[in-house]
Amino acid sequence: MKYFAAGLVSAFLFVFLIAFKSGVYEVSKSTADVEQEEGVYVFYRSKPVANYEYVGTYKIGMVWDDKPSLLFNKLVRKTKEKFPSADGIIIANDMGKCDAIKFK
């Protein structure tokens, strides 16, 4: 009976250690801290690691100004206006559209 109890405790500890090891997130070279702009997380040419759901897409119309910062600010502001429940936005490479997302 002692050996059975010792084996059971050993098996429990082994499972516990394996479960704890897999629950720890390791930082990699591609890990980043995403900044917020006007209250939403902005992912430019990247996607969040956390689970999220797609809310909608906002496409920017014709822009006469060629300054990237103004285009970026307009994209963030208009997406936030159209999708007020969005927690973040994912901007495509061309900066002509972005997807609004909500974290689960």
C-alpha positions in Angstrom: 0.0 0.0 0.0 2.9 2.3 0.7 4.3 1.8 -2.8 1.0 2.5 -4.3 0.6 5.8 -2.4 4.1 6.8 -3.2 3.6 6.1 -6.9 0.3 8.0 -6.9 1.9 11.0 -5.2 4.9 10.8 -7.7 2.5 10.7 -10.6 0.5 13.6 -9.3 3.7 15.7 -8.9 4.9 14.8 -12.3 1.5 15.9 -13.9 1.5 19.0 -11.9 5.0 20.0 -12.9 4.3 19.3 -16.6 1.1 21.4 -16.5 2.9 24.3 -14.7 5.7 24.2 -17.3 3.4 24.5 -20.2 1.4 27.4 -18.7 4.4 29.7 -18.6 4.8 32.0 -21.5 8.3 32.5 -22.8 9.3 35.8 -24.4 10.7 35.3 -27.9 12.5 37.7 -30.2 9.2 38.6 -31.9 7.4 39.5 -28.6 6.5 43.1 -28.2 4.6 45.5 -26.0 1.9 47.1 -28.2 1.1 50.8 -27.6 -2.4 52.3 -27.5 -3.5 55.1 -29.7 -6.7 56.9 -28.7 -7.6 53.9 -26.4 -7.1 51.1 -28.9 -4.2 48.8 -29.3 -2.6 49.3 -32.7 -1.0 46.3 -34.5 0.8 47.3 -37.6 1.8 44.5 -39.9 1.4 42.1 -36.9 -1.3 40.2 -35.1 -2.0 39.8 -31.4 -1.1 36.6 -29.6 -4.2 36.8 -27.4 -7.5 35.4 -28.7 -9.7 37.9 -30.5 -12.7 38.2 -32.7 -13.1 40.2 -35.9 -15.4 43.1 -35.5 -15.2 44.7 -39.0 -13.0 46.4 -41.6 -12.6 50.1 -42.2 -11.2 51.3 -45.6 -9.9 54.7 -45.9 -11.0 56.8 -48.9 -8.8 58.9 -51.2 -6.2 60.8 -49.1 -4.6 63.9 -50.5 -2.0 64.2 -47.8 1.1 62.1 -48.2 2.3 62.3 -44.6 2.2 58.8 -43.0 1.5 60.2 -39.5 -1.7 62.0 -40.6 -2.9 59.0 -42.5 -2.2 56.8 -39.5 -4.1 59.1 -37.1 -7.1 59.3 -39.4 -7.2 55.6 -39.8 -7.2 55.0 -36.0 -9.7 57.8 -35.3 -12.2 56.8 -38.0 -12.0 53.1 -37.1 -12.6 53.9 -33.5 -15.7 56.0 -34.5 -17.1 53.3 -36.7 -16.4 50.4 -34.3 -16.6 51.9 -30.7 -16.5 48.5 -29.1 -13.2 47.6 -30.6 -10.2 46.9 -28.3 -7.6 47.1 -31.1 -7.0 47.4 -34.8 -4.8 45.5 -37.2 -3.4 47.7 -39.9 -2.4 46.0 -43.2 0.8 46.8 -45.0 -0.7 49.3 -47.4 -2.3 51.4 -44.6 -5.4 51.7 -46.8 -7.5 49.6 -44.5 -7.6 48.0 -41.1 -9.5 45.4 -39.2 -11.2 46.2 -35.9 -10.9 43.5 -33.2 -12.3 42.7 -29.8 -10.3 40.6 -27.3 -12.1 37.5 -25.8 
